[in-house]
Amino acid sequence: MKHLFWLIMFTFTLYASSNNYDVVIKSRFNDALNTVVQDYGNTISAAGFYRKYNIVSGNSHAVYNDAFSYLQNHISGYGVYMQLVKLNEKAKVIVSKTIKVSNVSTAVSVVKTPSNGYLIGGYAKDGRLIVVKLNNSAHLVFSKEVEDGHYNTMSKLIRLLSGNILIVGSSMSHVSTYGSMYNNGLGLHDILLVCLSKNGTVLWKHKFGTPYDDRGIDAVEANDGSIIVLGETYYKKDKTIVLMRITNYGDKIWYKTYLDREHLIPYSLAKLRGNKFIISFDTVSNEQQQINLTTFNIQGNILKHVEIPTQYPSKLLDIKEDKNGYIIGVGQVTDNGFFNTDGLWMKLSTSLHLMLQRHYGGRYFDSFNNFAILRDGDYAVVGNKTGKNPEVSNMWILQLNPSGLIVKTQ
């Protein structure tokens, strides 16, 4: 724990469309941005993750007794890195930092704190959940490992209004040493929820699920402090969406399933006005991946469901309600030949009627992963964009206006 993370400075190169807030930041690695937020000023902070796979030269004359010793000596350069980028109103990068989180094998979430710091969430290969808190200068405030002897993974990190931290993920079910291991849950998972205090102390930890394979995906806090959770259950070839509401102490209020289809992938959950909620997910209709949106109330009653037919396979990875009550979603659209993807932006009415749809990108693989609603009503969108080399992706940041057009810089 002495060296949980390293802070490294890299020189990035960037290119942007003339006078447009459309910035691609290139480095030596295969990069993507996963989260974005507006700071207390008018700057925008974005963060993402990548893995570094450079091979470290070992002693060519050394003798190794086993393969593990050889690998440990030769691949010590492996690791998960987080990139922090801050841009000003003129789309200029004013801060860029790279942090190696050495105990994490998979990093999944970055959240901004009220003090303009960062929470990093991830997990290790042995099932430890790891949360790291940094201040606004990216210096370590605390690190916390949650370990219970099971193989745990993390899907999302949520900061609650109380300042507490909610981990949403999955936990492999306990396998008894007695009887047939296949009758005791081998390979099955439960939805795992862990709440940490603002100082990193574990407040509570609960698992929810069925005899089948359950996974936690996302969560939001309701107006009364209760928590709405989005999950999924696998049963044979079919998948079911799980909607659940728990108290702020982790006690279950209700647990409901929704739909039951072979091809179904839930992505995102958001809170709407009037203490209502919306989820985005994909189904396959006419042999093509289609976007689905469903709204429900705090009692778990379904209010409306729509399937949005699109010409090409599409998905919304992040959805939110903007200041005017419109539903905004960002994600990815793929051509029919699957040789190209573009970033996707959609605007829908309160009744979930599609109003605008725009695509962004080049000839290879581009995607939008997350967005933030800015104080002036615009949207900051982040993802990844490829250049001439289709095998290398770069960090991508755009600012769009309410019509989905790229904002002109001053």
N, C-alpha and C positions, 0 to 999 in steps of 0.2 A: 504493500500500500504506500510505500515511501514515494514511489515514482509512478503514480497513477496516470499522469499525463505529462506530455512534453509540449512545450510551446515552440513552434518553429516558424520562422518567417520565410516565405517563398516570394519570388518575383513573378507576378502574373502579367501576362499580356492580355490586352482586350481590344475588341473592335466593336464599333457601334454604327448603326445607320446614321447618316448625317442629320443632325438636329432631332433625332428621335431617341426616346428613352427605350432603347432596344440594345442591350449590352450582352455580349458574349465574352466570358472571361476564360482564357485558355491557360492551362498549366501543363505540367508533364504527365498528368495522370488522367484516368477516365473518370470525369467528374459529373456531378449533378447537384442541384440545389433542391432541398426537400421542404424548407419552411422559410417564411418571410414575415416581417412585422415592421410597422412604422415605429420609429423611436419617439422619444418625447419631443424632439425637434422635428424637422421635416426630412431627416435622413431615413433611409430604409436599410434594415439589417436583414441579411439572408444567411442561411446556413445549410450545409449538406455534408455528405459523407463519401468516402471512397476507401478502397483497400489498396495498400502498397505491396507489390509483389516482387520487389527487386531482390535478386539473389545475392547474399553476402558471401564473398569468397572465403572459404575456410582453408585450413592447412592441407594442402594436397598430399602431404606425406603422413598425415595423421592416420592412426589405426583405430577403427571403431569396432566395439564389441557387438553392437546391435544397430538396427536401422534407425531407432529413435534418437540415438546419440548423433548419428550422421545428420539426420534432418534438423535437429536442434542447432547444430553448428552451421548448417548451410542455408537455412531459411529464416534466420533471426530478423531479417528485414520486414517480415510480414507484420501487418497491423492494420487497425482501423484508424482513420484520420478524419477529423472534423474540420471543415473550412468555414470560417466566418468572413463575411464580406459586408462592408457598409458603403452605401452610395449617397451622394448629395443630390440636390434638386436638379443639377445639371447632368445627372447620370455619370458622374465621375466617381471612380473607386477611391475612397479616402482612407479606408482601413481594410487590410486583408491579413488574416492570421490562419495558421494551420496548427491544429492541436492533435497530437497522437494520444488516443485513449488506450493505454497499453493492456488493460485487463478485459477489454471488450472485443469479442470476435464479430459481433453484428450490432451496429448502432442503428436505431430506427427512428428516433425522435429528438428534436431540439425545440425547446420552449423558452420564450423570453419571460423574464421575471419583472415584477414592478420596479425594481431598482435598475432595470436595463441590463441585467445579467442574463445568464443562460442556464438552462437545465438540459443535460444530455442524458438520454435513456438508451440502454442497450442490454445485451446479455452475452454471457460467455458460453463456450461449447459445453461446459459441464453443468449448465442449468442455472448458474448464478445470475440474478437480475442486478443491474448496476445503474445507479443514478449519480451523476456528477453535477455539482452546482458551481458555476463560475460567476465572478463579479463582472462589471461592465468593462473591465480591462482584461478579461479572460484569465484571471488568476483564480486558483482553486479556493472555494469556500468550504466545501465538504464533498466527500464521496461516501456512498453507502452501497453495500452489497447485501442482497436479500437471498438467502440460501435455505432450502428446506429439505435437501436430499432428493428432490425430484428434478426432472428435466424441465425447466421453465423457459419460456420465450416471451418476448415483449412485442406488442403491436403498436402501442401508443403511450405517450406520456402526457398527462393532463394536469394543468395547474388550476386548482380550485380557488374560489373567491376568498376562502379562509387563509389562503397561502399554502395549504396542504397540497401534496403531490399524489396523483392517482396513477398507478401503473395498470394498464390493461394488457392482458396477454393470455397465455395458455400454460397449463401444467400437465405433464404426463401423469396419468392415474397410477396409483400405487399397485404394484404387482405382488401378490402374496407369494410366499415361499412354499405354501402348501397347496396341494391339488394342481390341477392343470393350469399352467400359466395363461393359456388362451381363454380360460373362463374367468380370469381375474383382471382383465383389462389391458393386456399387452398391446402397446402401441396407441392406446386411446388417450385423449386429452380432455381436460376440463377448462372452462373459462376461469381465468385467474384474475382477481382484483386485489391490489395491495395499496394501502393508503399510508403515505409517509407524512410526517409533520414537516413544517418549513425548514426544520433543522436536520431532517433526514432520519428521524426516529420512526420505526414501524409502529403505526397506530392500530391497524387491523389488517387481516389478510383472510380472504374467503375464496372458496372455489364453488362454481356452479356448473351444472351440466346434466347429461343424460348417460345411459349406459353406452352411448356411442361416442363419436369423436367430436368434441366441442371446442371452439376457439373464440377468444375475445378479440374484437377488431377496433372498436372506437367507443367513446363515451362523452357525454356532455352533462353539465350541471343545470338542473332545473331552477326555476325562480325560488322555490322553497328550500333549496339546499340538497334535495334528493338528487340522485344520479341516474341518468338514463344510459343504458349500455346496449351496444350493438354487437351481436355475435353470429356464429353460424354453427350448424350441426351437420356432420356427414353421416349418412346412413346408407350403406351399400353404395349404389351409384348416385343416389339423390342427395340434395343439400337443402337445408331449411334455414331461413333467417331467424335468429333469436333476438327478441326485444325484451328488455328487462329493466325494472326500476328498483333501486335499492336506497336505503336511508344513507345519510352521511356517515353512519357507523358501519355500513356494509350489510345491514340486514335486508333480506329480500322482501319487497312489497308485492310485486307481481312478476311473473315470468311467462312469456307467450312466444309461440312460434308463428311464423308467417311464410306462406308459400312452401312448396315442396316440388323442386324440379331437379332434373339431372344437371343442367347447366345454369348455375346461379352463383354470382360472385358479388358480395356486398363490399363497398368501399368506404363510405363516409356517412357520418351522422352530424346533424347540425340542429341548433335550437332556433325556432321561429318566434315571431311575436305571438302574444296570447298564450304563452307556455305550451306551444305546439312544437313538433319535431319533424324532421325530414331525413330520409335515408336515400342514398343513391346506390344502385346495384345494377348488374348486367344479367340479362337472360338471352337465350338464343331463340330468335324468331325467324322463320323462313331461312334457317341455316346461317343466320348472321347475328353477330353480337349486337344487342340493342340496349340503349340506356333506359333504365326504369327509375322512377321517383315515387316514393310513398310518404304521405304525411300521416301522423297519428297524434293523439292527445296524451296528456300525462297519465291517463288511466289505461293507456295502451290500445285504445280503440282506433282502428284504421279510419282515416277521414277521406283520403283520396289516393288513388294509384293511377299513374299514367305510364305508358310506354312511348318513348320518343323515337319514332322511326327516322333513321338516318340512311343516307345513300351508302355509307361505308361503315364498317365495324367501329364502334365508338364506345368510350367509357369516360365517366366523370369521377376523377380521383378525389376531388375536394369540392364541397358545396357550402354556400353561406347565403344568408339573407342580407341584402345591402341596406343602406340608410332609407331608401325609398320603398322598401318592401319587396323588391324584385329578388328572385332566386338566381344566383350566379353560380355557375359551375365551370371548372377547368379540368382538363384531362388530356385524352389522346384520341386521335382518329387515324385509322389504318386504311391504306388503299386495298382494293380487292386482291391485288397480287402479293400483298404482305411484304413489299420491298421498300415501303416508305411509310413513315408515320409523321404526323404534324401535331403541334400543340392545338388543343381545342378549347374554345371559350364559348359559353352559352349564357343567354339571358332569358329568363322565363318570368311570366306574370305570377301573381299570387295564386292564380288558379292553375298554375303549372302549364300554361300555354306557351309554346316556344315562340319567342319574339325575335331573337337575333342569334345567329350562329356564325362564328368566324374561325378560320384555320390559319395557323402561323407555322412557318418553317421552310426548310429547303428540300433537297432531293433525297435526303437520307432519313435518319431516325431522330425525331424531335418530339418532346413531350412537355406538358405542363404538369407539375406535381402538387402545387399548393399556391394559394394566393391570400392576400390581405386586403381588407377594405380600408382605404386611407381616409383621413379626416375630411378631405375635400371631396370625397365621393368617388375618386378614381380607384383603380385596383392595381396593386403590385403583384405580379405573377412571376413565379420561378419554376425552373425545370432544367432540362438539358437539351443541348443542340449539337449536332455533329457538323463538321466542316467538310473538307475535301476527303478526309480519311473517315469512312463510315464506321470504323471500328473504335474510334475514340470520341467520346462525348465531352462537352464542355459545359460549364455553368452558364445559365441563361436567365437574365432578369429583364422584364419589360414592365412598363407602366401603361395601362390602358384606361381610356376614359369610359363613361357609362354606355357609349355606343360600341365599345370594343375596339376602338381605333388607338393606335400607338400615340402616346402623348408627345407633343413637341417640347423640347427643352428650351430654356431661355438662353 
